Amino acid sequence: MKNIRLQSNKLILAVTVGLLGAGSAYALEPLPDKVQCPSDNPASAAKVELGKQLFFDPRLSRDGTVSCNSCHDVHGSGTDNRPVSIGVGGKAGGRSAPTVWNAAFLSVQFWDGRAASLEDQAKGPILNPVEMAMPNEKAVVDRISSIPGYPQQFAKAFGEKTPVTYGNIAKAIAAYERTLITPNSPFDRYLKGDKKSLSSPAKRGMDLVQSLGCTTCHNGENFSGPKLPQGQGFFMRFPTYAGSEYEKKYNLTADLGRYETTKKDEDKNMWRVPTWRNVALTAPYFHNGSVKTLDEAVRVMARTQLNKTLKDDEVTDIVSFLDSLTGEFPKQSMPRLPMTPNRTTIEE
């Protein structure tokens, strides 16, 4: 397809007038039942269990109040369902928390794709001053190393002489996150032959997202773009059609997206294409969490990305299809965390 250009670490789809409205020939795919692990971080039961503990452990934050699960609740949608997340000291973040469910199928992480892997992503929030606010990597390693039980678990998971490292903390968390997938949605069952799993409105919605051109971007097994090598992202300008009534109403262009990381003019208002998987559960919507309902998000996307105004019945059918992408969530139990008898590790 024309207007696709590769750069050193990303794929940018440059959309011109008329391209998205021409329909789509992209295949719709079911979600795989498992995630392929990177060669430098193979999964093991010990590593996944350790990662789960760390994911739930608020002691990875400066004052012991924020864990990974605080913003990415795995007992729910994998988000906190807030416009923006709240970190240490009540500080508000600048962007809405993306869902951790099925994040393992993304080739880059964060809204702007600045992390090349789950491992890279896991390192960021711990040191971010408005999220978990630890001062540096050494402080993180020192704290985890001082908690009885953790060093032994790291040794079992990684088998190294000095296993508690910042890199291994991220690897363990990423190993757990690769278990957070939601296959077997009604849509997946439909593709596998169960033609009764989709309602008539959902089937109409499925046809609509293809004929309108939505699946030019939201395609592939995760509905977040084509399968790409790890670290190579699939990005889209949002809004593509500037000047709509929604742009000011929802403050869509104040955050310049990927540009804030790269400082390249061509990256202004470019964003990693988000997944449609479980999108019915992850309100509010968009990078700033400005849109409260899915039907309104559909209207915004049609106008800003396709330059189309949808009829109410079209919105209803598309939402029905998006509802069918809600998968089966594996049960998550709270892990027992290692304790610190007679003392605390929290100094602030």
HELIX and SHEET records of a PDB file:
HELIX    1   1 LEU A   20  ALA A   22  5                                   3    
HELIX    2   2 ALA A   45  PHE A   56  1                                  12    
HELIX    3   3 PRO A   58  LEU A   60  5                                   3    
HELIX    4   4 CYS A   68  CYS A   71  1                                   4    
HELIX    5   5 VAL A   88  GLY A   90  5                                   3    
HELIX    6   6 ALA A  103  PHE A  105  5                                   3    
HELIX    7   7 LEU A  118  LEU A  127  1                                  10    
HELIX    8   8 GLU A  137  SER A  145  1                                   9    
HELIX    9   9 TYR A  150  PHE A  158  1                                   9    
HELIX   10  10 TYR A  166  GLU A  177  1                                  12    
HELIX   11  11 PRO A  186  LEU A  191  1                                   6    
HELIX   12  12 SER A  200  LEU A  212  1                                  13    
HELIX   13  13 CYS A  214  THR A  216  5                                   3    
HELIX   14  14 GLU A  245  LYS A  249  1                                   5    
HELIX   15  15 TYR A  259  THR A  262  1                                   4    
HELIX   16  16 ASP A  265  ASP A  267  5                                   3    
HELIX   17  17 VAL A  279  LEU A  281  5                                   3    
HELIX   18  18 LEU A  294  LEU A  306  1                                  13    
HELIX   19  19 ASP A  312  ASP A  323  1                                  12    
SHEET    1   A 4 ILE A   4  GLN A   7  0                                        
SHEET    2   A 4 LYS A  10  LEU A  13 -1                                        
SHEET    3   A 4 GLY A 233  ARG A 237  1                                        
SHEET    4   A 4 MET A 270  ARG A 272 -1                                        
END                                                                             
